[in-house]
Amino acid sequence: MEKDIIICTCEEVYKSTIVKAIKDKGLKTVEAVGEETGAGTVCGQCQDDIQKILDEINNK
C-alpha cells in the first residue's frame, strides 16, 4: 500500500483526504478541492500537485 503523503503543508491535508473528496464529491478543479479540504488555499504551492491528483482520478 502506498504511504499517505502530505500534499498541503499549510493546512496539513493528506493525499488520501484529497482523493476521497474528489471521488466522493465529484470534484473537477483545484478550487473545488480547496473549498472542500482547505488544500491549496494558503500559499498555493501545492496546487500543481492537487491538479496532478485530479488528472489521475478524473482521466481514468
KAVEN-V593031 format. One record per residue. RES is the residue in three letters. OMEGA is omega in whole degrees, 0 to 359 (* if undefined). BURIAL is 1 if it has 16 or more other C-alpha atoms within 10 Angstrom, else 0. Layout:
BEGIN
RES | OMEGA | BURIAL
RES | OMEGA | BURIAL
END
This chain:
BEGIN
MET | 180 | 0
GLU | 178 | 0
LYS | 179 | 0
ASP | 181 | 0
ILE | 178 | 0
ILE | 180 | 1
ILE | 181 | 1
CYS | 182 | 1
THR | 181 | 0
CYS | 183 | 1
GLU | 181 | 0
GLU | 180 | 0
VAL | 182 | 1
TYR | 180 | 1
LYS | 182 | 1
SER | 179 | 0
THR | 180 | 1
ILE | 180 | 1
VAL | 180 | 1
LYS | 180 | 0
ALA | 180 | 1
ILE | 182 | 1
LYS | 184 | 0
ASP | 187 | 0
LYS | 180 | 0
GLY | 183 | 0
LEU | 184 | 1
LYS | 184 | 0
THR | 176 | 0
VAL | 180 | 1
GLU | 179 | 1
ALA | 177 | 1
VAL | 179 | 1
GLY | 179 | 1
GLU | 184 | 0
GLU | 189 | 0
THR | 185 | 1
GLY | 182 | 1
ALA | 176 | 1
GLY | 186 | 1
THR | 182 | 1
VAL | 183 | 0
CYS | 178 | 0
GLY | 183 | 0
GLN | 183 | 0
CYS | 185 | 1
GLN | 177 | 1
ASP | 178 | 0
ASP | 178 | 0
ILE | 179 | 1
GLN | 178 | 1
LYS | 179 | 0
ILE | 177 | 1
LEU | 180 | 1
ASP | 180 | 0
GLU | 186 | 0
ILE | 187 | 0
ASN | 180 | 0
ASN | 179 | 0
LYS | * | 0
END
